Amino acid sequence: SAGIAELAVFHPVDTIAKRLMSNQGKITSASQLNSVIFKNYSDATVPRKFFSLFPGLGYAAGYKILQRIYKYGGQPFVRDYLAIHYGENFDRAFGKGTGKAMMHAAAGSIIGVGEIVLLPLDVLKIKRQTNPEAFRGRGIFRIVADEGFGLYRGWAWTAARNAPGSFALFGGSAFAKEYLYKLTDYNQASWSQNFVASVAGASASLIVSAPLDVIKTRIQNRNFENPESGFRIIGNMMRNEGITSFFKGLIPKLITTGPKLVASFWLAQTLVPAFDKILSRQ
């Protein structure tokens, strides 16, 4: 449910963010911004511009729905495992309340690293959004046959981005519930409490993961036959664009992409405990 809702409303926003992160120059005018966002449709009518922001929707559907099922559904299992086997260790290391929040964050970080199994769908989505010429008219089965494990290019940078990002997402939410609302059972949070906690977690996640997200996106939007390493991208960014380039697209992401993460995370945090209660009665 969280993945479908997020996809339906926010895919155009995701396309805008990816194109801003992929842009390797400084934007100095509204016309230049228009060209970066809408590419070949910069001079088209408003409806044509809007619909030009939906490339890669099929790949996004597969990726986002599977990602949300895995991430939001898997984190509680990892959290419960940590609680049973290492709960006391977290409490001793960080204190009872903080230890619990840190355990939620650690479970999120572990599950985030595992997301790289879905990386090919993310790679194809980003290429459709930012560099459709890379497909050269090939369909998904032809690309998979031609590229093979090349679709996992940038997996280490993706894992490095997901670990702190997911840590901040679940940790920020848990800390809000722990210290803002003084909840002892996070599953008892109300809709409004889950919403505020989701805002805290999503904002922390976007800020923490921003630099690595830019690097990851630039690795993945390259042509298949012309890859570029993450370290070379970092060097070029520092030399040609400056350190602020690592935060390209952050403000639009916080303003626009932030709400999509809040919406899906809020929905998941509300529905997962509800489903647990229904299943426990059966």
Buried (B, 14 or more C-beta within 10 A) or exposed (E): EBBBBBBEEBBBBBBBBBBBBBBEEEBEEEEBBBBBBBBEBBEEEEEEBEEBBBBBBBBBBBBBBBBBBBBBBBBBEBBEEBBEEBBEEBBEEBEEBBBBBBBBBBBBBBBBBBBBEBBBBBBBBBBBBBBEEBBEEBEBEEBBEEBEEBBBBBBEBBBBBBBBBBBBBBBBBBBBBBEEBEBEEBBEBEEEBBBBBBBBBBBBBBBBBBBBBBBBBBBBBBEBEEEBEBEEBBEBBEEEBEEEBBBBBBEBBBEBBBBBBBBBBBBBBBBBBEEEEEEEEE
